[in-house]
Amino acid sequence: MADYEVIHVAIAPALNLDADLVRSVATVFNKNHYDARLLLAGDIPKIVAHYDNMQIAESLIHKLRHLGLEAIACRDSELRHSSQGFKAQTLEFREKEVIFRDSGGPEKRI
């Protein structure tokens, strides 16, 4: 049996929900405008898609970044690996990673 790992794609909320951005995101995700607007709205990053191939996820991320959105891909195993005593208080999106920081200073990179 082949190994199967889910790749999650997350995006940070859009700063400006103009009609062109919503239309473009709807096209990328093959969704209607209402659903695309829900993916972009809010105050916290959201997991917006799941894939079984990192190359497909990276292709989607490239399209989202081209639209001006912050997006990352993360393997399911990385999300489920927890550290004892670490409680993330903040997160920061970088080019190819996300940094989670504890209030005491320690950080985890995915």
Backbone bond lengths (Angstrom), bond angles and torsions (degrees), N, CA, C in turn:
res aa  C-N    CA-C-N  psi(-1)  N-CA   C-N-CA  omega(-1)  CA-C   N-CA-C  phi
1 M - - - 1.440 - - 1.526 109.18 -
2 A 1.298 118.03 133.56 1.459 122.56 -178.19 1.527 110.18 -77.00
3 D 1.340 114.63 147.72 1.458 119.32 175.80 1.524 108.93 -69.50
4 Y 1.304 115.68 139.96 1.460 121.45 -179.67 1.513 107.56 -128.76
5 E 1.313 115.59 124.59 1.451 118.67 177.59 1.517 109.10 -131.48
6 V 1.303 115.37 133.89 1.452 121.44 179.00 1.526 108.79 -81.36
7 I 1.322 115.02 134.54 1.464 122.39 174.73 1.524 106.64 -108.31
8 H 1.324 116.36 120.74 1.464 121.57 179.14 1.525 109.16 -95.24
9 V 1.316 116.56 141.31 1.462 122.05 174.05 1.517 107.01 -113.51
10 A 1.335 115.45 127.14 1.470 120.95 179.98 1.525 109.43 -121.25
11 I 1.324 115.98 147.94 1.461 121.05 175.61 1.525 109.16 -128.09
12 A 1.330 113.83 149.86 1.462 120.62 172.81 1.528 107.31 -81.27
13 P 1.308 117.83 152.23 1.469 120.25 178.57 1.528 110.84 -58.24
14 A 1.310 115.67 144.26 1.460 121.17 178.12 1.524 109.33 -74.59
15 L 1.321 115.75 140.31 1.460 119.97 177.97 1.523 111.50 -75.97
16 N 1.337 115.63 -30.21 1.456 120.31 -177.23 1.527 108.69 -133.79
17 L 1.307 117.58 113.90 1.461 121.93 -178.91 1.524 111.56 -92.79
18 D 1.330 116.84 59.09 1.462 118.12 179.75 1.532 110.18 -75.77
19 A 1.309 116.10 162.07 1.464 122.22 -173.78 1.527 112.15 -61.85
20 D 1.339 118.00 -35.81 1.466 120.46 179.88 1.521 111.50 -65.46
21 L 1.338 117.12 -42.30 1.460 120.51 178.78 1.525 110.50 -64.27
22 V 1.318 117.25 -45.70 1.464 121.13 179.79 1.524 109.94 -60.65
23 R 1.321 117.55 -43.15 1.460 121.72 179.22 1.532 110.65 -62.68
24 S 1.323 117.27 -43.34 1.464 121.38 -179.68 1.523 111.82 -65.58
25 V 1.329 117.18 -42.69 1.461 121.00 178.58 1.532 110.15 -66.12
26 A 1.314 117.45 -38.64 1.467 120.97 176.64 1.526 110.46 -59.38
27 T 1.316 116.85 -39.50 1.462 121.00 178.23 1.523 111.09 -67.30
28 V 1.336 117.75 -43.97 1.472 121.90 -179.68 1.524 110.73 -60.16
29 F 1.322 117.66 -42.85 1.461 121.99 -176.85 1.528 113.64 -93.17
30 N 1.334 116.68 -2.58 1.455 121.41 -177.68 1.534 110.56 56.16
31 K 1.341 114.46 49.84 1.465 121.72 -179.58 1.520 108.99 -125.62
32 N 1.324 116.45 168.67 1.460 119.17 175.05 1.533 108.83 -79.51
33 H 1.323 116.47 168.71 1.469 121.26 -175.99 1.527 112.57 -62.49
34 Y 1.320 116.55 -38.08 1.464 120.14 -179.78 1.528 110.76 -61.71
35 D 1.330 117.62 -47.38 1.464 121.31 179.35 1.526 111.63 -65.04
36 A 1.329 116.82 -38.37 1.461 120.41 178.09 1.528 110.77 -63.79
37 R 1.317 116.70 -40.85 1.475 120.22 178.55 1.529 110.55 -62.95
38 L 1.320 118.05 -38.83 1.468 121.25 177.75 1.529 111.52 -63.80
39 L 1.335 117.34 -36.64 1.464 120.60 177.61 1.526 111.90 -63.77
40 L 1.324 116.47 -32.33 1.466 121.31 -174.80 1.523 113.62 -92.58
41 A 1.302 117.94 -18.79 1.469 121.56 -174.63 1.518 111.28 -82.33
42 G 1.310 115.46 164.19 1.456 121.28 174.77 1.515 112.72 112.02
43 D 1.328 114.35 -173.24 1.461 120.80 -176.33 1.522 113.89 -115.53
44 I 1.328 117.49 -10.33 1.467 120.08 -177.01 1.530 109.96 -125.43
45 P 1.327 117.68 156.29 1.473 119.93 176.28 1.524 110.64 -61.76
46 K 1.339 115.61 150.98 1.462 121.26 -179.14 1.519 110.21 -129.65
47 I 1.325 115.60 144.76 1.458 120.03 168.75 1.521 105.66 -79.15
48 V 1.330 115.87 122.55 1.462 120.20 -172.63 1.519 114.05 -114.10
49 A 1.337 117.60 -12.12 1.462 119.83 -179.11 1.524 109.52 -157.80
50 H 1.321 115.05 159.44 1.461 122.30 179.19 1.529 107.98 -135.48
51 Y 1.327 116.56 134.30 1.460 121.58 -179.89 1.517 109.42 -135.37
52 D 1.321 115.95 165.28 1.461 120.32 175.92 1.527 110.95 -108.69
53 N 1.330 116.40 11.64 1.450 121.76 -176.59 1.529 109.29 -141.87
54 M 1.339 117.35 123.53 1.463 120.90 -178.35 1.529 111.63 -64.93
55 Q 1.319 118.35 -32.54 1.469 120.45 -179.47 1.522 111.42 -65.10
56 I 1.318 116.83 -39.94 1.468 119.96 177.47 1.524 109.87 -66.24
57 A 1.326 116.87 -42.87 1.471 121.17 178.87 1.530 110.47 -61.77
58 E 1.338 117.45 -43.48 1.465 121.10 179.87 1.528 110.91 -64.80
59 S 1.321 117.17 -35.22 1.466 120.77 177.35 1.530 110.42 -63.35
60 L 1.331 116.13 -43.18 1.459 120.60 177.45 1.531 110.85 -63.64
61 I 1.319 116.43 -42.80 1.468 120.93 179.35 1.521 110.77 -60.77
62 H 1.314 116.52 -41.29 1.470 120.54 178.07 1.534 110.25 -59.42
63 K 1.329 117.10 -43.65 1.464 120.93 179.02 1.533 110.81 -63.57
64 L 1.333 116.80 -42.74 1.464 120.47 -179.37 1.518 111.42 -66.54
65 R 1.317 117.24 -40.48 1.469 120.58 178.00 1.525 111.26 -66.03
66 H 1.314 115.81 -35.41 1.470 120.05 176.80 1.535 110.43 -62.09
67 L 1.320 116.74 -28.72 1.470 121.67 177.36 1.535 112.17 -83.08
68 G 1.345 116.64 -2.61 1.457 120.23 178.69 1.518 114.33 93.84
69 L 1.323 117.87 11.49 1.457 121.69 -179.95 1.525 110.65 -97.00
70 E 1.318 116.37 150.80 1.459 121.66 173.96 1.520 107.48 -90.36
71 A 1.345 116.29 126.24 1.463 120.54 -177.59 1.524 109.91 -144.46
72 I 1.329 115.89 149.88 1.467 121.52 176.80 1.523 109.25 -141.01
73 A 1.329 115.04 160.76 1.466 121.99 172.31 1.518 107.53 -114.95
74 C 1.312 115.98 142.90 1.460 120.75 -178.80 1.520 109.32 -144.34
75 R 1.327 115.98 132.27 1.465 120.54 177.24 1.532 109.49 -70.76
76 D 1.311 115.98 145.43 1.456 121.38 179.67 1.527 111.42 -57.76
77 S 1.325 116.93 -38.67 1.467 120.49 -179.24 1.528 111.64 -63.09
78 E 1.344 117.48 -32.18 1.463 120.15 177.72 1.522 111.36 -70.12
79 L 1.322 116.29 -35.89 1.466 119.83 179.56 1.520 112.03 -71.03
80 R 1.310 116.83 -33.35 1.464 120.77 -175.82 1.517 113.27 -87.31
81 H 1.323 117.25 -9.66 1.462 120.96 178.37 1.528 108.13 -82.43
82 S 1.319 116.71 108.78 1.461 119.73 -177.21 1.517 110.93 -108.24
83 S 1.295 115.06 152.16 1.456 121.58 177.85 1.521 109.35 -104.50
84 Q 1.305 115.52 139.47 1.454 120.34 178.76 1.529 109.78 -66.43
85 G 1.298 117.47 128.79 1.448 121.18 175.31 1.521 115.57 80.86
86 F 1.311 118.96 2.60 1.464 120.97 179.76 1.519 108.79 -100.57
87 K 1.325 116.25 124.69 1.459 121.43 178.46 1.521 107.49 -128.57
88 A 1.314 116.85 108.46 1.464 121.53 -176.72 1.530 110.70 -64.96
89 Q 1.316 115.11 130.83 1.461 121.81 177.15 1.529 111.35 -108.63
90 T 1.330 116.47 -30.94 1.467 121.36 179.37 1.518 109.33 -138.86
91 L 1.331 115.21 160.96 1.449 119.60 172.45 1.517 108.93 -140.10
92 E 1.332 114.65 150.20 1.463 121.27 -177.80 1.520 108.50 -133.30
93 F 1.339 116.81 126.65 1.456 121.37 176.05 1.512 109.01 -81.99
94 R 1.329 116.86 132.77 1.463 123.67 172.80 1.519 107.61 -119.32
95 E 1.328 116.86 -178.17 1.463 121.42 -177.81 1.529 112.25 -56.62
96 K 1.330 117.84 -50.14 1.465 120.35 -176.81 1.520 112.27 -128.35
97 E 1.317 117.78 21.18 1.460 119.63 -179.41 1.523 110.77 -157.98
98 V 1.310 114.16 166.94 1.461 121.61 172.35 1.516 106.17 -123.37
99 I 1.334 115.94 138.62 1.460 121.03 179.57 1.523 108.26 -112.15
100 F 1.333 115.60 121.65 1.459 122.42 175.82 1.519 106.96 -100.69
101 R 1.339 117.70 132.45 1.455 121.46 -179.46 1.523 110.71 -121.02
102 D 1.323 114.28 138.44 1.457 123.05 175.22 1.527 107.16 -85.91
103 S 1.309 117.79 158.74 1.466 120.05 179.26 1.516 112.52 -65.66
104 G 1.338 117.29 -22.97 1.460 121.19 179.61 1.516 113.71 -83.81
105 G 1.351 117.80 -5.99 1.456 119.95 178.91 1.507 115.91 116.27
106 P 1.355 119.93 -32.30 1.465 118.90 179.92 1.524 111.82 -60.59
107 E 1.333 116.91 152.88 1.449 120.85 178.86 1.522 110.97 -137.78
108 K 1.315 115.17 155.06 1.465 123.63 175.84 1.513 107.35 -124.44
109 R 1.331 116.31 137.69 1.462 121.95 179.41 1.517 110.54 -113.76
110 I 1.313 115.18 132.98 1.466 120.47 175.07 1.522 106.43 -123.48
